[in-house]
Amino acid sequence: MGIKKVWIDEGCTVCNLCEDTAPEVFEVTDDSCLVREGVNFNDHEDEIREAAEGCPVEIIMIEDE
């Protein structure tokens, strides 16, 4: 099973965990986190899932194919 979509819900605490775990996918800004455009999520599936599971506020959302 692959990943179809990844997005960030409101409430980011800017802890940098997502970017530290998957820098090819996530970018932390001054007040939130963004999912980088043009990323093939399936190339980074393990890192994305690890970031989502480790997110302290559980706002990294994943939609599977």
C-alpha positions in Angstrom: 0.0 0.0 0.0 1.3 3.5 -0.9 0.6 7.0 0.3 -1.8 9.1 -1.8 -1.7 12.3 0.2 0.0 14.0 3.1 -1.1 17.2 4.8 -0.6 19.1 8.1 -3.6 20.0 10.2 -3.7 23.1 12.4 -1.8 23.1 15.7 1.9 22.7 14.7 4.2 23.3 17.7 7.2 23.8 15.4 9.2 21.0 17.1 11.1 20.1 13.9 10.6 16.4 14.4 8.9 16.0 11.0 11.7 17.8 9.1 14.4 16.0 11.1 12.8 12.7 10.2 11.9 13.4 6.6 13.6 16.6 5.3 12.8 15.7 1.7 9.1 15.8 2.5 8.6 18.4 5.3 9.7 22.0 5.8 9.3 23.7 9.1 8.7 27.5 8.9 8.5 30.0 11.7 5.0 29.1 12.7 4.1 25.8 11.1 5.2 22.9 8.9 4.6 22.4 5.2 4.6 19.4 3.0 7.0 20.1 0.1 5.5 20.1 -3.4 6.3 17.6 -6.0 7.4 14.9 -3.6 6.8 11.2 -4.5 5.4 10.1 -1.1 6.1 6.5 -1.8 9.8 7.1 -2.1 9.7 8.3 1.5 6.9 6.2 3.0 8.7 4.9 6.0 10.0 8.3 7.0 6.6 9.9 6.5 4.9 7.3 8.7 7.6 7.6 11.4 7.1 11.4 11.4 3.4 11.0 11.7 3.6 8.5 14.5 6.2 10.7 16.4 4.4 14.0 16.0 3.7 15.2 19.5 0.4 16.9 18.5 -0.6 14.3 15.9 -1.3 16.7 13.1 0.5 14.9 10.2 -2.2 13.3 8.2 -1.8 10.5 5.7 -4.2 9.2 3.1 -3.3 5.8 1.8 -3.9 4.7 -1.8 
